Structures are given as C-alpha cells and as structure tokens.
Amino acid sequence: MTTPTICVTTRRAWKDQLRGLDADSESLPPRNTPHPHDSSCPPSSPGSFSIPSSPLTDTSDLGIPPFPSRDTSVSASSSSKRQRAPSLVDGPSRTARPRKIKKRVKRASACAYTSDSSPENSRQRSVALEEPIYRSDRSRSTSVFPAPVKMCTREWWTIDNGSPGVGFVSAADVVWRLSKTYKSYFRNPDDLGDTSFEVESFPTADLEYPNNNANEKFMLLVPKDKDHYNPIMCLEQSLHTIIEYYLTPAQKALFGSLPTESFSDDTPPPSPSSFIRPDLLDASTLLDGQLDPAQTNNNTPRPNHLRSLQRAIRRRDGPRFLSTLENINQILRSLKYPPLPSDVFLPAPPNVLMSAARSWTDPRGIPEKVMLRIVDETYQRCVGPNIKNLHRYEAFSSEVYGELMPSFTSDIISATGLNSESLLMDLGSGVGNVLLQASLQTGCRSYGIELLGGPADVARQQWKQFQKRCRMWGVRTGEVELEEGDMLQSKRVTELLSEADVVLVNNKVFQQSLNEALRARFLDLKEGAIVVSLKPFVSPNARVTERNVDDICAIFDVVERPYRSGSVSWGSGGGTYYLHRIDRVGYANVKQRFENLRARSARRW
C-alpha cells in the first residue's frame, strides 16, 4: 500500500483537516465509491476536489480566510463550491446538513485518526517537526542492571596437613623484628620483681589452630603506637573466631561464653579445682560436646575459660593469662586429636574442628568472620612491617598507592557475581589484597599485575603466607597469579583479557592517557564481562546517539554505585564506583535502529 498524500503532524492540523472536509462535504462521492483519502484511487469525476498537502496552512479556526488553492485543474462546475467555503468557515449550523452526509464525515474522521495513529505516521511526524528521534534509545543511566546470580557449589575445606612449614611468618616474628616499637603489658601481681614479661624477655604464648599440626606463637607485648599491630588482641580475636565457627553449641560450652559488653568484672574467678581435666574427656564427649558430671571435681559449676582470659587481659595478670590459655589449648588439642579407640581395626576419630569446616555448604562462601581473620592475619604479618616501602612513588602520578578495604571488596564480589568458575583480573593489584580475598571468598581464579616493585614484592610474600594460613584454618583458596610489570605491555594481560569475567581497575589517580589506553584494551573482553573502576571510563549519564554510535565506548552499559565510609585507604568518607558491563547485543540493536532510521529518511527525502 502506498503512503497517503495526507501527513497529519499535529492534533490541531487534524481538526483543520476535518473542517476542510466539512466545507466540501457536499462533493463527497457516493457510498459505494472509494474514499477520497485513499490516494491509490484517482478522482472519478472532474468535479472532485484535492485536499491540500499541508494541513498546517489551514487557519480557519483562527478566523483568517484560507489561502487560495494552488490547484488549477479544478473545473468550472466547482466554482460555486469554492464560493460557499468562506461561509462554512464563518460557522454555519451543522444541523442544516443531511444526516447521511454527517455520518459520512464521521467515518472520514475516524479513518483519518486511525491513519494518524499508525507507527509509520508517528515516525513521519517526528521527521516533519524536526524533533530529536533518539530520545528513547539506550541510555547509560544509574539504574542497576541485574547482576549474575549463578551460584556454584564448592568444598571449602582442605585435606592438606595444617603445618605451616618452612618460611612461616608468625606474630612473634613480626614483633621481634619491630621490638623497639613495642612495650611490656603483662606483669606478675604476686611477684613484682618478676621480669619474665618485660620486653627484653620476649614473653610468648602459643595458640592452637583448627587443622592438625597447626599452631602459632604470639609475643605478649603491645605497640607504643596504638594504631600498630597488637598481638594480644590478635590472639584473642582468632581464638573467638575458632570457637564461634568451628564448634557445635555443646562443644562451645567447654570453653565458656564468648565475652560481650554485658559481662562485668566483679565476679570472682573459678577455683582451680573446678577446671575440667582434658585428659578425662572421652571420644564421645569430644564428638557431641556433652559432659558427664563425674568428669568434673566436686560437681562444681563449669568454668568460663574465655571470660577468665579476658579478665586476665584487663588486669594485666600475666601468670593467669598463661595458665588460662594453656587450659584452652588443652581442650582444643583434645578436640583435634581425640583418643584412639581400643579396637585397633576401627578408624581413628576425626578432627572435630575440621568436621565443622566440612559442613560449610553455603555457596556464598566460608563464614565472613573466618575469611576476614585469615585476610587480616596475613596482612598484619606481611604488609604492616613493610608499609614504608609502599609509599615510595612519584606524587601526582598514576603510581600513587591506595588500597580497597575488605568490606568494599565484598561489595564488589556481590555486585559482579564472582564465583568459583570466574576469572578476576586486577590491573594495578598493589599488594594483592583484593585477589587474595576474592580467591578465598569465592574460590575464583585471580590474576594481578603491579608496576611498582615494592608492592609487587609484598604481594608475592602475602600469597605465600596466605596459602599457609589457609591450611592452618583448614580451608582452601582459588588459584592466584601475580606479575610485576606494565599492564599495557604485558603479554599475559592480552592472553587473559578475553577470558576475564571481572576486571578491577583502581584508577582513582590514573592519568587520562592511561585511562584512554585501557579503554581501548577492553574491546577484547567477552560479552557480559564487567569492568569495575573508581573513575568511569564512560559517563554513566551518556546517551548513545547517531553522532557517537560508532565510538568504542558504546558497548558499555554503565552503572554507578556508592561505597560506604571507610571503604578505601586514602580517605574516611564515602564515594562512588562504576560497573561497566560489555553489552554488544544491546549495542547491535541500537546501531541497527539507527541504520533503519537513516534508510527510511533517505527514501523519504
């Protein structure tokens, strides 16, 4: 069907057209003839009329005489009709017209309205009025695109022996290297002349970890600067984490209640005779945590070892701290190494603490507090002593060092849907904090590249110690690959970009030239891959138009998200980060619409 010669562009023009039809209503053809709006049928008689091609020129509703017709082919018999037209414009009564003609006019108006509402005429309206035609196209707004929800099952526990082996850096090793910055904390209240807790004596204590043959030595000193690493606080936090997540409620009762702010310090400590003797615990007790009254002396109340340990810390009572911690370690060893059965053919009872790790089936990862303790312990022993080497960079350059805090990393993992089958790339990985946390929290494969030698060396140390600590806690992590070099020249970056699911770029201080170079490299990413950055590579408010549809950034669908206060190392306030998802399918659809509009516009004009 050919395009009608009438192009109604506004509602007012439609009304003007109907008035023109009223003016010429007497010349309408019979009912059984084609309608005059059908341009495919020519007029059947010399007395037929031609509707003007531009209804916007009709000013009859404003009381202005209409422009004279340009149609010179009208016969002489139609002159009387042209003379009657001004009188109709002046407002003659509609009731004087025959009912039959009035119905015909209604049908004509309905036909005109239907034709005007079609998609083809809607597009013609936009072109005729010269309005923007790309307003409804895809926009990079701040609306959140759905994150991947694929959850992969994974076993978090390990069968490897928990012994850290050669090269393990303990808490005591860190404090010994920095002993000049530490001071004594505990004392012997019963013997003021006891110097065993002084700095020169290097007082230490051990803590049992969940896996077999896993323990660590802590120095019982405190830093002179309260913001530095505190080994006593670290020991207490690790112990609470082990008891909270590796034991059943009945087994936790062997140690007492975890300290809270509601506990007061005015309760007298339990007498030594009330302590449970770990050597009297049998295998059934170790597995279910139930105690027989005969296993306690004189049926006295069960002691609260954790509360006694906290009280010893508050009172700086060194001997009491050591004795309480030794009782706790004895119970932990009894749970890790249950007594062998009398029948030599029966299997040895399992490590109770490792059995808890086998029960973690949540696809979101290991318990968050366990993950954070492993990350914090590794960071405190590797990054803390080398913090001065991390600040050797050129000011106001792209090499300025900054870190993302663990809470921020968890938000990124949740927003991008990382899982054990994903590949994470960190371009400018620093000391590798994000890579280590993501590999432990999700089991994903991770790759990081760092230009500066100082952070790159610390990252390698962290990865070695991180693997040892994961074994001590009885868990396993994903693969991590670290490289020192230029991200723009690395062959390994080129190889992995096409496989990456998430690419992290902490480009907060990157120069514009570096951001532009990275943006071109992102063309190698696969469909659906996500680029996470602190500064946008594409403005989240940008709109794909005919002018920029061929730009390389048009493949990005950008989302802006806030991060909380304390999420980054370079400031205490919050801010925003950006998720750029590769959306070539959406881009292809938008580009096809532009090409279709260009083709229709070329045919029309």
N, C-alpha and C positions, 0 to 999 in steps of 0.2 A: 504494500500500500504506500502510495506517495505521500510526502509530507504536505499537510494542508497549507494553503496560502495564508491563512489567518494565524498570526502568532500573538496570543494574548499574553502580555507581560505583567500586568498588574490587575488587581481586582477592580479598580476604577475603569480601566480600559475595557474590562469585560462588561461593566454596566453601560459604558458608552456604546459598545457594540450592540447590546440589546436594544438600546434606544434607536440606533440606526435601523435595526430590524423592524421595530415598531413603526418607524417612519415609512418604510417601504413594505409594510405588511400586506397591502392590497395587491402587490405584484408577486406574491409568493406563488409558486407553481402548485398545481393540483396535488392531492394527497398521494396519488399513485406515481408521481414523478420523483426523480432523485432530488435529494435535499440540496439547496444551493451551497451549503457548507462543504459538500463533497467536491473537491477540486478536480477529481478524476472525471467528473461528468460536466461537459461544457453546457452553457445556456442553451435551452431548446427553442427559444424564440428571440426575435430581435428586440422584444420589449423587456427582456430580463435585465437585471442590474448586476453591478460588480462592486463588492464590498471593498472599501479602501484597505490597502495593505498595512497601514499603520493606524490602529485604533486610537493611539495616544493623541492623534491630531484632532479628534472629535472633542469639541469644547461646548457641546450643547448643554451640559449640566451647569455650566457657569454663566449661561445667558448670552454667550457670544455666538454670533452666526457662524455656521460651519464654513470651512474653506470650500471654495468651488471645486467640483470634481474635475480630475485630470483625464477622465475617460471621455474621449472624443468620439467613441464608436457607438454612443447611445443614439437610438433612432428618434425621429421627431415625435413619434407617438408617446414617448416617455416624458415630454416636456411638462405636461400637466402634473405629473408625479413630482418633478423637481420643484414646481411651484408650491405644492402642498407641503413639502418637507419643512419649510420655516414655520408654518402654522402648527405642525405637530411638536416641534421643539418648544414652542411657547407654552405648551402644556394643555392640549386638548383632552377632553374627558375620555378615559379608556372604556367607559361603559357604552359609548356610542358605537364601538366596533362590534361586529358579529361575534357570537360565541365561538363559532367554528374557527375563525382566524385567531382568536385569543388562545385557543388550545394549541393551534399550530405553533404559535410563538413560544408557548411554554415548552413544547417539545424541542424547538430550536435552541432555547436557552439551556435546556438540560444537556443537549448534545454538545453545546459549546463548553459547558462546565466540565463535562466528562473528558473532552479532549484536552482541556487546560490542565487537568489533574494528572495526566499521564506522565511517566518518568521522562519521556522524550521532550515534552514541552517544558518540564521543570528545568531540564538542562538548557533548553533554548532560552528560558527566562534568565538564567544566570549569565549566559553569554551576552544576551541583549542588554542587560543592565550593567555589564562590565564589572560585576562583583567578584571577589576572590572565590575561586572554585575549589580551593584546597583546605578549607577550614575544617572539614570533617575527617581529614586524613590522620594517620597515626601520629600521636604526639608523645614525646618523652616527658610525661608528667610524673608527679611524685606518687601516683597510685602504685600499690605494691603488686608486682606480678607474682603468681604462685610459685613458691619455692619447691624444689623436688622433694617428694615425700617418700621416696624409695628407702626402705629400711632393710638392712642386710643383717642376718643373724651372724653372730661371731662368738667364738670362745675366747674369753678374756684371760683365762688362767694359763699358766705355763707348766710344763713338766720338767723344766730345767732345774738344776740344783741352785739353791739360793746363795751360795757362796760368792761374794763379790770378786774374789780372785786378786791377782796381782794388779797393781796400779790403782786400787780403790782409794778415793779421797774421802776420808771420814771427817766428821765435825771436829774431832780433836786435831786432825792435821791442819785444818784451816785456822783454828785458834792458835795453835803452836806457831804457825808462820807469822801471825799478827799479834803475838803475845804482848808487845809493847802497848798496844791499844786496848788491852783488857785489864781488869782488876778482879780481886778476890770478892766473893759473895758470901759463901757459907763460913761458918765458924763452929767451934765446939763449945756449947754453953756450959758444959760440965768441966772443961779444962781450957781456960783462957790462954794458956801457954801453948796449946796445940797449934802447930804451924802447917799441918798437913793440907789445909785448904787455902794456903797462900798461893800467889801467882808462881812463885819460884818452885813450888812443889808440884805444879801441874796436876791438880786433882782431877780424876776421871771417873766415869761410870759407864757401864755397858747397858744396851737395850736390845732385847730380842725382837727380831722382825718376823713376819708371818712364815716365810719359806724356810725350809730346812737349811741349817748351817749359815743362817743369815743373822748377823748382829753388827752393831756399830758402837764405837767408842766416842763418848762426848766429854768435852772438857768442862768442868764445873766452874766456869768463870763468866763474867758479864762484861760487855763492852763499856768503855768510858763514854762513848757517844751512844746514846740510847737508840739512835736510828740504825746502828750497825747490827750485825748478826748476833743474836743471843742464843747460845747453845742450850741453856737450861730451858728456855721457853720452847725451843725446837723439839727437845726431847719430850717434854710434856705433851705437845700437840700431836706428835707422832704416836705416842702411847695411847692417847684418847681416840685417835682415828682407828688404830688397830682394834681396840676393844669394841668400838661402836659398830664397825662394819665387818669384822671377821669372826664374831662370836654370836651365838644364839642368846636370847634373853636369860636363859638359865645359866649359861656359861659366863655371861657378864656379871652375874651375881657373885661369882667367885672373887671378883676384884672390888666390888662395892659400886656405888653410884657415881656416874660421871659428875664432876663438880659443876655447879651452876652458881649464879649470883645469890640464890636464895639460901645457900649454906652459910652458917655463921661460924665463928672461930672460937666459940666459948664451950664447945662440947669436949669433955676430957677424952684423951686418946685411949684406944682399947689397950688392955693389958697384954703383955707378951704371951700369956697363957692362952689367950683367945684366938691367936692366929691359927689358921688351918695349916696343917703339915702337908705339903705337896706330895711327900713320899707315901702318904696314906691314901691318896686318890687312886682308885682302880680304873680300869679301862671303861667300864660302863658309865662311871661318873664323868669321865672326860668327854664321852661322846654326847651324853644328854645333859650334862651340867647339873644333875641332881646330886645333892649331898646327903649322906646318911648321918643322923645325929651322932653316931658313935665315932665319926671321923673328926669331931671337934672335942676339945677337952672341956669337961665340966659343963657341957651343954650351954656354953656361953654364946652370946649373940655373934652373928657372923661379922667379921671385921670389914671396915671400909678402907681398903688399901689406897684407893685413889684419893680419898679425902685426906687421909693421913699424909700422903705425899704432898698434896697441895699445902697442907698446914706446915709441913717442914720447910717448904719453899718460902712461905710467908714469914716464918720465924727465923729463917736463915740457919736452921738447925742441920748442920752437915751430917753428923752421925745418924740422925733419924732419917734423913733423906736416903742415905746409902742403904740402911737396913730395910726400909720400906720398898725401895726399888729392887732390892735383891729378892724379897718375897714375891714381888710381881713377876720378876723374871723366872723364878722357880715355877710358878703356876703356868706361865707361857711355855716353858720348856716341857712341862708335863703334858700340855695340850699338843705341842708339836711332836713329841716323841712319847706316845703312850706306851705303857708296859707291854711287853710281848706276851702273847697267850702261852699257856702252859703246854699246849699241843704244838709241837714244832711243825706240824704239817698245815696248820692254819696260817693264813696270810697275816702279816703284821698290820695292826690298826693304822688307819691313815692319819695324816696330819690334820687335826681338826680345823686349824685356821685356813689351810688350803682347801678344805672341803667347802668352806664358805665362798671362796673365790670361784669354785666350780658352779655354784648356784646362781651366779650373776648371769641372767639371761636377758636383761633389758637391752634391746638393740640400740638404744641411745648411748650406751657406753657403760664403763665402770662407774661406781658411785663418784659423784663430783668431788667430794672431800678427799677421797683416796687419790684421785687424779691430781688434785691441787697439791696434796702433800708431796707426791713424787716430784712434781714440777718445781715446787718451792725448794725442796731439799737439794735438788740438782743445781738450781740457780744459786742458792746461797753458798754452795761449796765451790762453784766454778766461776760464776760471774762476779760475785762480790769481791773476792780478793784481787780481781783484775780490772776493777772498774776504772782505774786511772788510765789504762791503755785504751779504753773505749772512747775517750774524749779527745783523741789525737786526730783531729780532722780540720780541714780548712773551713773557717767561718763563712757563712752565707753561700755555701756550695751545696751541690747535690749529695755530698758525702756526710752531711750532718747526721749524727747518730740519734735514733729515737726508738723506743720500744712500745709495743702494744701489750697491755696488761692481760692476764688470763681471762678476766671477765669479758673483755672486748673480743678476745679470740673465740670464746664460747658463743658469743652472739653471732660472729661471722660464720662459725660452723653451722649453727642452727639456720641462719638465713640462706646459706648456699646449699644445704642438704648434703654435706660431705658424709661419706660412708666408707666402708672397708674396700669398696671397689673403685674408689675415686683416686684421682691424681691431683695433688695440690702442688702448685709452684709458687714460690716466694721469691720475687725479683728484688733483691736488696734485703736478704734474710737476716742480716745483723748477727746476733749470737745464736740464732736458731730457735728462739722461744716458741714461736708460732708453729713451726714444723714439729717440734717435739710434742707439744700439747695436742696438736691435731692427730698425730700418728697414734698417740696413746688413747685419746678420747674416742676416736672413730675407727682406728686401725687402717687408715688410708695410707697410700704411698705418697711420700713427700719428697720434694726436691727444692733446694735453696741455693742461691748464688749470691756472694757478697764480694764487693770490690776491695774494701779495706782489709789489710792483713790482720789487724788486731782483733776485730770482731770475728773474722773468719776462723782464726786460731782458737778463740774461746768457744765458738760453735762446735768445732771438732772435739774439744775437750768435753763439752756438755753432752754430746751424743754418746761418747764412750761411757761417761759416768751414768748417763740416763739409762742405758741398757743394763748396767749393773744394778741400779736401784730398782728397776722394774722386776728383775729376777728376785731381789730381796723381798719385794712386796708380793711376789707370786703372780705377776701379770706379764703380759707380753704386748709389744707395740708393733706398729707397722714399719715398713722399710723407710729409711731416711737417707737421702743422698745429698751431700754438701759439696759445693765447689767454690773456689776462690777465683774471681775473675770478673771480666766486664760482661754484663748481661747482653749488650748489643753485639758482641763479637763471639760469644760462646757458641760452639757447635752443639753442645748438649742442650742448650736452650732451644735452638732451632729444631732439634730432634723431638723434644718433649712437648713443644707448644701445641702441636696438632693432636696430642693425646690428652692434654690437660682438661680437667673438669672445672677447676677453680684456679685463678691466677691472682695472687695478692701483690699489690704494689703500694708500699708506704711512701707515696710521692708527695708528702706534705711540703717538703722543701726542694723538690726536684725542679731544676730549671726547665723553662718552656721548651728548649731544644730537645732535652731528654724525653719529655712527655710526648712531643711530636714524633720522635723516633720510635718510642714504644707503641704508640697508637698504630703506626704502620705495621708493626710486627704482629699485632693482634688479628690481622687478616688471616693468619694461619690457624686460628682457633677453630674448633669444631662447633657445629650447631648446638646451641644450648649452653655452651661454656660461659662462665661468669668471671668477670674481672672486678675485683674489689680494690678500691683506691680511696685515699683520703682527700684527693682533689679530683674532680671529674675530668675525664678525657673528652666527654661530650656534655654540654649543658643539659641538665635534666628538664629544662623548660623549652629546649629547642624543638622545632617542628619540621618535619620532612615536607618540603615544598618542591615545586618544579625546579627551582633555582639550585637547591642543594641536594637533589635526589641522587646524583651521581657521586657525592662525596663518600669517602670510605667510612665515615662515622655513621652513615645512615643505617648500618647493620646493627647498631647498638640499641637496645631497649634499656633505658636508664631509670634507676630508682634511687631516690635519696632517703637515707635513714639516719636517725640521730644515735649518738653514743653518749653514755652517761658520764657524769663527773668521775674522774679518777681512772679513766679507761686508757689513757696514754701517759707516757713518762715525761713529756715536755710541758705539761700544764695540768692544773687541777680542775679546770672547767670541762664542760661537755662540748660537743661539736657534731658534725655530720660526716658520714662516709657514703660511698656510692657503689651501687651494684650495676655493672654493665653486662647485660646478657646478649650473647650473639643470637640474632633473630633474622637469619637470612630469608626464611619463609615469609615472614611478615614484610620484610623489605621488598621481596619479589612481588608480593601482591600490591604494595603501594606503587612500585615502579610501573607495574602493568596498568594500573588505573591511570597513571599519568600518560602513558603511551596511548591508551584508548581515547583519552580526552583530546590529546593532540591530533589523533587521526580524525575524530569527529569534527574538531574545529577546522581542520584543513578541508574536509569535504563540504562543510557548511559555507565557508567563506571563499 
